[in-house]
């Protein structure tokens, strides 16, 4: 019988080379990336507003009279996203490696980006769940209100959902219910969190402190990842290269080896346990 493991990923600058809005949306509203994010930050400052809600509001308001902003256009924007080297082959490769070890590897997104854009990407099919910001849409597919805003602290709830197997975000009853360690669907020791920035720190630290593994990836400058490593918030800092034989590939496979070895030792302990 296979055991389950979960790999959780941030999205922007973890799997994709830049923020998802910068591939299509920002040019559609005739702004530069700097102008767009400045407007988001200014709104958050002036209204004392959550940064995630601020960018969602700006995306909605700035599109008016400039471009279509619907469920379908967001999905189409996802198709334009470019990923780091090796990402498109990563999931099948890791799944096959897990199968050889008797591990059923599940992949999850935990992102402050937009769920609909992620769902439009070529890699969306690999994820068991995509936890990300979402709008409410009317009958024409036009967004009119935030349905879910995922910020750096609310991200941690999804670790517990994956841990307990309570994946439906509307299920508040079971996620808050007491659950014995042996009854949890995926123990933290079988979890890996991969992220790139400060918004991932709570998830990275929680995963690591509960016996799992956290990896900070970087594109060019490793300074921020090194800060997280030096502060004990992550186990590894690695270049965002997902290709076969890369450091990231080797480390993640090494963690899966460790999970498989731990399971084997547990089985041996039970086999040779003599009750007095």
N, C-alpha and C positions, 0 to 999 in steps of 0.2 A: 504494500500500500504506500503510495507516494505521500510525502509531506508537502505542505504549502509554504511558500515564501512570497513576500511582496517587495517589489521595488517601486518606490514612490518618487516622482519627478516633479520639480518645478518645470515651467515651460520656457518663458522668455529668458534668453541668454543661458539657459541650461541645455535645452534641446535645440532651440532656434538661435540664430546668430544675433538677433536683435529683438526689440519689443515687437509684438505682433502687429501693432497699429502702424508700424513704420514700413510695412511691406506694400500696403495699398491704401488704407483708410486715410492717412494723413495727406498724401498727395491728392486724394479725391476731394479734400476740402481746401486745397490750395494753401496749405501751411507747411512750414518746415517742421521737423521733429522738435527742434528747440522751441519754436513758437507754441506748438501744441502742448508740450509738457509744462511750459511756463504758464499757460492759461489754466491748466489743471492745478498746478501748485498755488497760483494766485487765488483761485476760487477756494481751495482748501484752507488757505491762510485767512482770507477775508471772512469766510463763513464758519471758521472753526469746524471744518468738515472732514470726515474720514477721507483719506487720499484716494481710496478705491472708489467710493461713491462720487467723488469729485471728477475723476476721469470718465466714469460712466455718464455723468451728466453732461460733461463737455462733449463727449462723442455724440450724444443725442442732439444737443443744442446746435453744435457747429455744423452738423450735416444738413440742417434745415435750409432749403433753397439752394444747396450746393450739390448734393448727391443723394441717391437712394440709400436709405439706411434701414434695411429689413433683415429678417432671419435669413433669407436667401442670399443677400449680398454679403452678409457676414460669412456664410459658409463658403462663398466663392473667394473671399479674401484669404481664407485658410489655405486654399490650393496654391497660393502664391508664396507661402512661407518657405524659406530655405533653412536647412538644418545643418548642424555641424557634421563633419566628416564621419561616416559610418552609421549615423542614426537610422537611416532607412533599412539597414540590414541587421541592426542591433537586436531587435526584439526576437525575431525568429532564431537568431544565433544563440542568444541567452536561454531561450526556451528549450532548444535542443540540448544545450549543455546541462540544464537542470534535469531534463528527462533522463539523461544518462546516469545522473546521481540519484534518481528516484524523487526528484523535487518538482512539484508543479509550481512554476513561477508565474505570478500574476503581476501585471503592470498597472500603475495608477498615476493619474495626473492630479497634483494639488497645486493650483495656480491662482494668482490674482488677475490673470488675463480673462478674456471672454470665452466662455464655453463654446459658443456657436462657431467662432473662428477656429478653435482647436478641432471641433468636430468636422470641419471642412478640410483638414489636412490629410495627407496621404498616409499618415501613421495612426490616425484615430482608431482604426479597427483593432489595434493591438491592446488597447486599454480596457480593463474590466470596468473601471469607472473613471469619469472625468469630473473632478471637483473643481469648479471654476466659477467666475462671476456670470450671472445670467439675468436677462431681462424678462419681464412679462411681455407677451406679444398679443396684439389684437387679431381679429379674424383675417386681416390682410398681411399679417406677419410683421407689422410695424411695432417696435418696442415703445412702451409708454411708462414703465416703472421698473425699478430694480426688483428682481425676484430673489437674488442671492448676491451678496458682496463678500468676497473672501479676502480678508486682510491677513497680516503676518501673525496675529494672535489666533484668529478663528481657524487658521489652517490646522492647528493641532487637533481640533475635534475630529478631523478626518483620519488621523492616525488611529484614534480609538475606535472609529467606525470600522476601519480595516481590521484592527486587532480583534474586535469582538464579532465581526461579521455582520454588523448592522449598517448596511451600505446605503439604505434609503435615508436621504437627508431629512425627510419629514417624520422619521421615527425617533421622536424624543424620549419615548417611554423606555425602550429597550437599551438605548445608548447610555442612559443614566442608571440602569438597573445594575445591581451588584452581580458580578460574574467571576466565578473562580478561574484561576489561571489555567487550569487544565481544560476548561470549557471554552476558552477563547479560540477563535478560528485560526488566527495567525499570531503566534507569540511575537513579542517585540524582538526577541533574539533571532527571528527569521525575517527581519525587516531591514531594508536598506533605503536610506533617503539620499537623493542626489539633488543638490541645488547650487545656486551661484552667488547669492547675495544676502544682505542683512535681513530681508523679509523671510528668509528661510531659517534663520537662526533658531527660533523656538522649536520648529520641527526637528532640526538637526540635533539640537541639544537633548530634546525629549527622547528621540530614537536612540541616541548614544547612551543616555543615562539609564534607559530601560533595558540595555543589553543588546540593542541592535547596532547598526553601523551607519555612519553619516559620511558623505563625501561632498566636499566643496570643489566644484569645477570652475575653471577660468578659461577665458579665450586667449588673451595676450598677456596682460599684467596679472601676476599671481598675488599681488599685495593684499587684497581683501581676503582671499582664500587663506593666505598665510596667517593673517590676523586671527581668523576663526580657528585655525589649527593651533596656533600658539596659545589661544585662550581656552583650549580644551573642548571647544564646541563641536569639532568634527574629528573623525579618525584619519581622514586622508584629504590632501589637496592635490588635484590632478587636472591636467589639461583636458578640455572638453573635446576629446577625440574618441569617438565610439567605434572606430574601425577595429577589425580583427587584429589581435596582437598588440594593441595600444596598452598603455599603463592602466587605463580605466577598465578595459576588457579583462586584463590580467587580474586586477584587484577584485572586481565583482565576481569573477569566476572563483577566485580564491576564497571569497566570503561564502559562496555557495558550497565549496568544498568543506569549509568549516561547519556549515549547517548540517551537511550530510554526515560528517564525522561525529558531530555531537549526537545526532540521532542514533548512529550505530552504537556509540558508547552507552546511551540510555537503554537501548535494547539489550545490550550485554549485561548491564547492571540488573535489569529485570530478570533476565534469564538465569543469572547465577545468584540471585538474592535468596537467602535461606532464612525463612521466618523462624525466629526462636520460639 
